[in-house]
């Protein structure tokens, strides 16, 4: 289980404490199956409390920003994943690019990503 950033119709406030509702649906990267899936808010189930069987390593929500490199498209995509809190951002970018993700670009074609056009950063998590 990973924490998601709060949504707000007001947009980003107080140094990204809240994220605009219009960025949904969002894309998640599953390292276990090496796939990227688009997720709508209705499929997210909120949970509170302690999770049974937690691992000893703390997990966080990470954002990987990707630029489509197909024919100089340049459209930006954000893909989210849960990973260890102390992971190196470069590791997450490598995992994503090695999975050869299938993502529909806003430019109307399959997005093409290159490692040098990816950046990852931790958003939230214990």
N, C-alpha and C positions, 0 to 999 in steps of 0.2 A: 504494500500500500504506500502511496506517495501523496503528499499534500499538494493540492492545486491552488494557484493564486486566486484570490477573490475576484469576482466580476463586479463592475460598476458601470451603470449607464452614463456616469459623469466622466469616465475616462481615467487616465493615469493621474493619480493624486499622490502627493507626499512621497516622492522618489520611488515610484512604481509599486506602491503598496497595493493598488488596485489596477486591474487591467480592463480595458474597454470590452464590453459585451460583444461588440461586432467582430472580434477576432475569432469567435467560435463559428463553425466547428474548427477544432484544432487537430493537429497531427501528432500521434505518439509513435515513438520508435520502440519496438519490443526486441531487446537483444537476444532473448531466448530463441525466438523464431526468425530473427533477422528480417523483420518486415516493418513497414511504416503504414499505419492505418489512420484514417480520418475519423474523428470521434465527435459526435454532437453532444450538447449538454444533457440531453435526456438520457444518454447511456451512462452518465457518470453517477455513481451512487456514493453519497456522502456517508462517512462513518466517523464515529467518535470513540475514544477510549483506546485501550491497549489491544494490539493485534497478537493473537496467539501464534507462537512459533516465530517470533521476530529473530532476525539474525543478529549477531553481535556487532556487525558493522552498521553504522548509521547511514540511512539512505536519504537522498534529497531529490528535489525536482530540478532538472537541468533543462536549459534551452539551447538548442543548436541552431544557429542562424546560417542559412544556406543561400547562396546566390546562384541562380540558374545560369549556366555557362553555354547554353545552346545558342549558337549564332548570335552571340553578344546580347542575349535577351536581358540579363541583368535583374530579373524580377526576384524579390527576396521572399524566402520561406522560413518559417520558424517551426522546428520540430522539437517536441518535448519527450523526455525520457526520465525514468527513475534510475539513479545509480548511486554508488557510494559517495558519501559527502566529500571525502578527501581525494577523489579521483582527479587525475590530470585532465584538463579540458581537451588536450590533444588526443588522449585515449578515446574519448567519446566521439570525436570527429572521425578518428580512424575506424571505430566500430561501425559508425553509420555509413561511411563511404565504402567499406568492405562488404556491406550488406547489399550494395547496388540497389538502393531504394527506388521503388516505382512511385513517383509523385506526379500528379497532374499539375502543370504549371499554369499560372494565371494568364500566360501568353497563349494558351490553347494548344500546347504540345506537352509531351512528357518532359519533365524537368531533367536536366543533366547537371550533376554536381561534381566539382573537383575539390580535392582536399584543401588546396590553397585558398579556396573561397568559402571555407567553413570556419565558424568560431563557436565555442561553447562556453556557457557560464552557468553557475549555480544560482537558481532562483530562490528556493526555499527548502527547508528541511532541518531537522534537529541537528 
